[in-house]
């Protein structure tokens, strides 16, 4: 079932829906995916000036906060939103490929912010 929440850009909705509707995975797996992705991005930033490390760090903090929420125990609809937000960030080929332009992480930031706001976690929006 598609997840229509305010703030998800139209062009991001199809991918967000696929990630939302995918089988749920444990929070530990999502955290490992996040850590691996951030390590790759951080490493690539040394040779790729297109990567906005400050924005990457802000999205990472948001995802970590959402994962903490998931680890604390949430209902299935919330778990699906968190999973979709984290996986949207770690999928490099989304609306704007993450390392190919100065705006590569902008769509990821908007999606994470939309989920955080929907879950009333405005404390996670700093830097987004």
N, CA, C and O of each residue as an XYZ file, in Angstrom:
512
protein
N       0.850     -1.173      0.000
C       0.000      0.000      0.000
C       0.898      1.240      0.000
O       1.754      1.380      0.874
N       0.717      2.121     -0.949
C       1.560      3.321     -1.023
C       1.478      4.159      0.252
O       0.462      4.198      0.946
N       2.586      4.816      0.520
C       2.656      5.675      1.705
C       2.604      7.121      1.264
O       3.606      7.673      0.811
N       1.465      7.725      1.392
C       1.327      9.121      1.018
C       1.393      9.957      2.283
O       0.461      9.976      3.088
N       2.519     10.649      2.442
C       2.661     11.557      3.569
C       3.083     12.907      3.013
O       3.726     12.969      1.966
N       2.737     13.968      3.688
C       3.109     15.302      3.199
C       4.630     15.443      3.100
O       5.374     14.965      3.956
N       5.061     16.105      2.047
C       6.468     16.433      1.915
C       7.273     15.523      1.017
O       8.383     15.887      0.627
N       6.758     14.343      0.670
C       7.484     13.465     -0.246
C       7.293     14.026     -1.651
O       6.160     14.117     -2.126
N       8.377     14.405     -2.324
C       8.238     14.971     -3.672
C       7.610     13.965     -4.642
O       7.838     12.760     -4.535
N       6.844     14.461     -5.558
C       6.184     13.609     -6.549
C       7.187     12.690     -7.242
O       6.924     11.501     -7.426
N       8.330     13.243     -7.624
C       9.314     12.451     -8.360
C       9.991     11.392     -7.486
O      10.627     10.480     -8.016
N       9.871     11.490     -6.186
C      10.451     10.504     -5.259
C       9.434      9.466     -4.806
O       9.803      8.442     -4.231
N       8.173      9.722     -5.058
C       7.094      8.893     -4.502
C       7.162      7.438     -4.936
O       6.977      6.555     -4.099
N       7.421      7.146     -6.210
C       7.405      5.750     -6.684
C       8.476      4.923     -5.972
O       8.195      3.816     -5.513
N       9.692      5.444     -5.878
C      10.758      4.721     -5.188
C      10.427      4.596     -3.706
O      10.605      3.529     -3.120
N       9.951      5.669     -3.102
C       9.583      5.627     -1.686
C       8.524      4.548     -1.451
O       8.613      3.801     -0.476
N       7.532      4.460     -2.327
C       6.483      3.446     -2.193
C       7.063      2.037     -2.276
O       6.685      1.168     -1.491
N       7.979      1.800     -3.222
C       8.586      0.470     -3.349
C       9.354      0.105     -2.077
O       9.263     -1.024     -1.594
N      10.100      1.055     -1.544
C      10.872      0.800     -0.329
C       9.949      0.596      0.870
O      10.220     -0.233      1.739
N       8.874      1.348      0.909
C       7.877      1.246      1.986
C       7.195     -0.117      1.979
O       6.953     -0.702      3.035
N       6.888     -0.618      0.795
C       6.127     -1.856      0.668
C       6.996     -3.109      0.672
O       6.467     -4.220      0.672
N       8.311     -2.951      0.677
C       9.224     -4.097      0.710
C       9.085     -4.820      2.049
O       8.648     -4.225      3.034
N       9.456     -6.096      2.086
C       9.410     -6.801      3.373
C      10.229     -6.064      4.441
O      11.317     -5.555      4.170
N       9.686     -6.021      5.641
C      10.391     -5.357      6.731
C      11.647     -6.142      7.112
O      11.653     -7.372      7.106
N      12.698     -5.412      7.438
C      13.946     -6.021      7.892
C      14.247     -5.490      9.300
O      13.735     -4.440      9.690
N      15.069     -6.210     10.055
C      15.398     -5.750     11.411
C      16.128     -4.407     11.399
O      16.839     -4.074     10.451
N      15.935     -3.659     12.458
C      16.600     -2.363     12.588
C      18.113     -2.502     12.507
O      18.780     -1.625     11.958
N      18.664     -3.578     13.037
C      20.117     -3.787     12.996
C      20.622     -3.873     11.554
O      21.709     -3.387     11.243
N      19.842     -4.483     10.689
C      20.240     -4.573      9.277
C      20.200     -3.193      8.623
O      21.107     -2.834      7.871
N      19.153     -2.422      8.908
C      19.068     -1.064      8.362
C      20.226     -0.205      8.864
O      20.796      0.581      8.108
N      20.570     -0.359     10.138
C      21.681      0.404     10.709
C      22.998      0.023     10.021
O      23.822      0.891      9.734
N      23.192     -1.267      9.758
C      24.406     -1.721      9.067
C      24.457     -1.161      7.646
O      25.520     -0.746      7.185
N      23.329     -1.146      6.955
C      23.271     -0.579      5.606
C      23.614      0.908      5.641
O      24.348      1.407      4.787
N      23.077      1.606      6.632
C      23.346      3.039      6.787
C      24.833      3.279      7.033
O      25.442      4.125      6.378
N      25.412      2.549      7.960
C      26.831      2.714      8.284
C      27.717      2.433      7.079
O      28.670      3.171      6.825
N      27.415      1.380      6.339
C      28.213      1.033      5.160
C      28.104      2.120      4.094
O      29.102      2.498      3.480
N      26.897      2.618      3.880
C      26.698      3.663      2.870
C      27.431      4.950      3.255
O      28.098      5.557      2.417
N      27.312      5.361      4.502
C      27.961      6.587      4.952
C      29.482      6.443      4.845
O      30.166      7.400      4.484
N      30.006      5.280      5.147
C      31.447      5.049      5.004
C      31.874      5.195      3.542
O      32.916      5.788      3.259
N      31.071      4.656      2.605
C      31.386      4.791      1.166
C      31.335      6.249      0.725
O      32.219      6.719      0.009
N      30.296      6.962      1.154
C      30.141      8.368      0.759
C      31.288      9.199      1.325
O      31.872     10.022      0.620
N      31.603      8.986      2.577
C      32.681      9.741      3.223
C      34.007      9.479      2.521
O      34.788     10.402      2.293
N      34.252      8.245      2.186
C      35.480      7.886      1.487
C      35.532      8.513      0.096
O      36.572      9.019     -0.327
N      34.408      8.476     -0.608
C      34.375      9.026     -1.971
C      34.474     10.546     -1.978
O      34.878     11.137     -2.979
N      34.110     11.180     -0.874
C      34.134     12.646     -0.806
C      35.553     13.195     -0.948
O      35.739     14.339     -1.361
N      36.539     12.390     -0.610
C      37.924     12.819     -0.739
C      38.287     13.119     -2.197
O      39.107     13.994     -2.475
N      37.667     12.385     -3.117
C      37.981     12.583     -4.531
C      36.794     13.087     -5.348
O      36.901     13.242     -6.565
N      35.662     13.345     -4.687
C      34.461     13.790     -5.396
C      33.919     15.050     -4.734
O      33.276     14.991     -3.686
N      34.183     16.172     -5.354
C      33.740     17.443     -4.779
C      32.226     17.647     -4.869
O      31.700     18.618     -4.326
N      31.530     16.745     -5.546
C      30.075     16.852     -5.664
C      29.354     16.410     -4.399
O      28.172     16.712     -4.230
N      30.035     15.705     -3.513
C      29.404     15.184     -2.300
C      29.352     16.276     -1.232
O      30.374     16.851     -0.859
N      28.155     16.545     -0.754
C      27.933     17.526      0.301
C      27.995     16.795      1.645
O      26.991     16.263      2.119
N      29.190     16.776      2.251
C      29.373     16.022      3.493
C      28.531     16.549      4.642
O      28.046     15.767      5.460
N      28.351     17.854      4.717
C      27.534     18.412      5.800
C      26.090     17.910      5.694
O      25.476     17.557      6.701
N      25.559     17.881      4.485
C      24.200     17.386      4.295
C      24.146     15.883      4.551
O      23.181     15.391      5.138
N      25.162     15.155      4.122
C      25.233     13.715      4.379
C      25.188     13.455      5.884
O      24.487     12.550      6.335
N      25.920     14.233      6.650
C      25.937     14.073      8.108
C      24.572     14.389      8.715
O      24.135     13.706      9.642
N      23.903     15.408      8.207
C      22.574     15.763      8.718
C      21.560     14.654      8.417
O      20.745     14.308      9.272
N      21.610     14.106      7.214
C      20.694     13.013      6.850
C      21.002     11.789      7.707
O      20.093     11.098      8.166
N      22.282     11.527      7.918
C      22.681     10.391      8.751
C      22.130     10.536     10.163
O      21.596      9.576     10.719
N      22.253     11.735     10.757
C      21.705     11.965     12.106
C      20.191     11.732     12.119
O      19.658     11.144     13.060
N      19.512     12.190     11.083
C      18.066     11.993     11.001
C      17.746     10.495     10.928
O      16.877     10.006     11.650
N      18.443      9.782     10.064
C      18.208      8.337      9.934
C      18.517      7.609     11.233
O      17.788      6.696     11.620
N      19.589      8.002     11.910
C      19.929      7.370     13.187
C      18.834      7.609     14.229
O      18.507      6.711     15.004
N      18.277      8.802     14.248
C      17.171      9.089     15.154
C      15.932      8.274     14.821
O      15.246      7.785     15.718
N      15.646      8.129     13.534
C      14.507      7.311     13.127
C      14.736      5.847     13.496
O      13.811      5.158     13.925
N      15.978      5.374     13.327
C      16.293      3.993     13.693
C      16.174      3.776     15.201
O      15.727      2.717     15.640
N      16.564      4.754     15.983
C      16.411      4.643     17.437
C      14.936      4.499     17.796
O      14.572      3.739     18.693
N      14.103      5.233     17.088
C      12.654      5.122     17.282
C      12.200      3.695     16.968
O      11.434      3.098     17.724
N      12.676      3.161     15.855
C      12.328      1.803     15.433
C      12.798      0.782     16.465
O      12.066     -0.145     16.809
N      14.011      0.957     16.952
C      14.567      0.025     17.939
C      13.814      0.080     19.264
O      13.826     -0.883     20.030
N      13.166      1.195     19.528
C      12.376      1.338     20.747
C      11.036      0.633     20.676
O      10.339      0.510     21.684
N      10.674      0.172     19.491
C       9.410     -0.529     19.311
C       8.324      0.393     18.790
O       7.869      1.294     19.495
N       7.920      0.168     17.573
C       6.886      0.979     16.926
C       5.912      0.059     16.195
O       6.179     -1.129     16.014
N       4.792      0.621     15.782
C       3.835     -0.166     15.015
C       4.356     -0.365     13.581
O       5.315      0.280     13.156
N       3.701     -1.269     12.856
C       4.160     -1.607     11.507
C       4.143     -0.413     10.548
O       5.104     -0.245      9.797
N       3.105      0.422     10.536
C       3.139      1.571      9.621
C       4.342      2.485      9.878
O       4.947      2.991      8.933
N       4.684      2.696     11.133
C       5.844      3.532     11.458
C       7.129      2.833     11.041
O       8.030      3.469     10.493
N       7.222      1.536     11.294
C       8.410      0.772     10.890
C       8.623      0.866      9.379
O       9.755      0.992      8.913
N       7.539      0.803      8.625
C       7.647      0.887      7.163
C       8.138      2.273      6.719
O       8.942      2.377      5.792
N       7.663      3.317      7.368
C       8.115      4.677      7.031
C       9.602      4.847      7.334
O      10.347      5.408      6.531
N      10.024      4.359      8.492
C      11.438      4.459      8.862
C      12.288      3.684      7.870
O      13.296      4.195      7.382
N      11.890      2.460      7.568
C      12.649      1.647      6.615
C      12.749      2.349      5.260
O      13.820      2.387      4.655
N      11.651      2.895      4.793
C      11.661      3.571      3.492
C      12.577      4.787      3.502
O      13.297      5.023      2.531
N      12.562      5.560      4.579
C      13.418      6.750      4.656
C      14.895      6.372      4.663
O      15.693      6.959      3.933
N      15.257      5.391      5.491
C      16.660      4.970      5.577
C      17.113      4.387      4.251
O      18.182      4.731      3.747
N      16.313      3.516      3.697
C      16.710      2.887      2.426
C      16.711      3.880      1.273
O      17.507      3.730      0.347
N      15.857      4.876      1.296
C      15.901      5.908      0.251
C      17.268      6.582      0.277
O      17.851      6.847     -0.774
N      17.770      6.856      1.455
C      19.080      7.493      1.591
C      20.192      6.583      1.090
O      21.088      7.053      0.390
N      20.164      5.302      1.422
C      21.281      4.420      1.071
C      21.230      3.919     -0.368
O      22.205      3.343     -0.850
N      20.120      4.126     -1.061
C      20.047      3.782     -2.485
C      20.663      4.937     -3.259
O      20.144      6.053     -3.232
N      21.757      4.675     -3.943
C      22.456      5.762     -4.634
C      21.717      6.250     -5.872
O      21.794      7.430     -6.216
N      21.013      5.366     -6.534
C      20.316      5.725     -7.763
C      18.862      6.061     -7.469
O      17.963      5.255     -7.707
N      18.649      7.252     -6.954
C      17.284      7.709     -6.718
C      17.001      8.843     -7.700
O      17.552      8.840     -8.801
N      16.188      9.782     -7.350
C      15.824     10.852     -8.282
C      17.068     11.577     -8.796
O      17.204     11.822     -9.995
N      17.950     11.910     -7.898
C      19.195     12.603     -8.254
C      20.330     11.760     -7.673
O      20.531     11.756     -6.459
N      21.092     11.030     -8.539
C      22.169     10.180     -8.015
C      23.079     10.952     -7.052
O      23.524     12.061     -7.344
N      23.337     10.336     -5.908
C      23.945     11.019     -4.778
C      25.313     11.637     -5.041
O      25.607     12.700     -4.494
N      26.140     11.029     -5.839
C      27.486     11.554     -6.043
C      27.727     12.214     -7.379
O      28.870     12.516     -7.723
N      26.669     12.444     -8.140
C      26.857     12.954     -9.494
C      26.564     14.434     -9.671
O      26.816     14.986    -10.742
N      26.040     15.083     -8.648
C      25.810     16.520     -8.758
C      25.823     17.125     -7.355
O      25.757     16.412     -6.353
N      25.907     18.425     -7.306
C      25.879     19.111     -6.015
C      24.543     18.928     -5.307
O      24.447     19.139     -4.098
N      23.519     18.540     -6.045
C      22.172     18.362     -5.498
C      21.844     16.905     -5.252
O      20.690     16.569     -4.986
N      22.834     16.036     -5.336
C      22.606     14.594     -5.247
C      21.939     14.120     -3.975
O      21.203     13.134     -3.993
N      22.182     14.798     -2.882
C      21.592     14.376     -1.607
C      20.336     15.167     -1.237
O      19.696     14.883     -0.225
N      19.990     16.146     -2.048
C      18.842     16.995     -1.707
C      17.538     16.215     -1.607
O      16.762     16.430     -0.676
N      17.284     15.309     -2.554
C      16.047     14.534     -2.506
C      16.040     13.610     -1.295
O      14.990     13.384     -0.693
N      17.205     13.072     -0.932
C      17.304     12.211      0.244
C      16.949     13.009      1.507
O      16.235     12.522      2.384
N      17.456     14.228      1.579
C      17.179     15.094      2.738
C      15.690     15.407      2.837
O      15.122     15.382      3.929
N      15.063     15.697      1.716
C      13.631     16.031      1.718
C      12.804     14.826      2.177
O      11.863     14.978      2.957
N      13.153     13.638      1.696
C      12.411     12.432      2.083
C      12.585     12.148      3.576
O      11.607     11.883      4.275
N      13.821     12.202      4.062
C      14.054     11.950      5.497
C      13.336     12.985      6.358
O      12.744     12.648      7.383
N      13.393     14.236      5.937
C      12.722     15.295      6.687
C      11.212     15.086      6.698
O      10.565     15.313      7.721
N      10.651     14.662      5.585
C       9.202     14.439      5.516
C       8.777     13.338      6.485
O       7.763     13.464      7.172
N       9.554     12.263      6.535
C       9.220     11.166      7.443
C       9.384     11.615      8.896
O       8.518     11.349      9.730
N      10.484     12.289      9.198
C      10.707     12.765     10.574
C       9.580     13.700     11.012
O       9.074     13.603     12.130
N       9.204     14.589     10.129
C       8.131     15.534     10.463
C       6.806     14.801     10.655
O       6.053     15.095     11.583
N       6.531     13.854      9.778
C       5.287     13.079      9.886
C       5.229     12.326     11.215
O       4.159     12.178     11.806
N       6.380     11.853     11.679
C       6.449     11.112     12.940
C       6.636     12.037     14.143
O       6.886     11.590     15.262
N       6.509     13.340     13.878
C       6.629     14.371     14.913
C       7.990     14.346     15.602
O       8.098     14.553     16.811
N       9.030     14.087     14.803
C      10.405     14.105     15.301
C      11.135     15.312     14.692
O      12.140     15.167     13.996
N      10.605     16.489     14.973
C      11.201     17.722     14.428
C      12.608     17.951     14.980
O      13.377     18.730     14.416
N      12.945     17.279     16.073
C      14.304     17.354     16.612
C      15.345     16.774     15.659
O      16.540     17.017     15.826
N      14.905     16.016     14.671
C      15.828     15.386     13.719
C      16.033     16.216     12.450
O      16.752     15.789     11.547
N      15.424     17.371     12.373
C      15.449     18.160     11.132
C      16.648     19.099     10.996
O      16.827     19.703      9.938
N      17.462     19.237     12.023
C      18.585     20.168     11.993
C      19.525     19.858     10.825
O      20.022     18.739     10.702
N      19.760     20.830      9.993
C      20.663     20.679      8.855
C      20.030     20.166      7.593
O      20.673     20.107      6.545
N      18.767     19.791      7.686
C      18.079     19.278      6.493
C      17.397     20.429      5.786
O      16.756     20.227      4.754
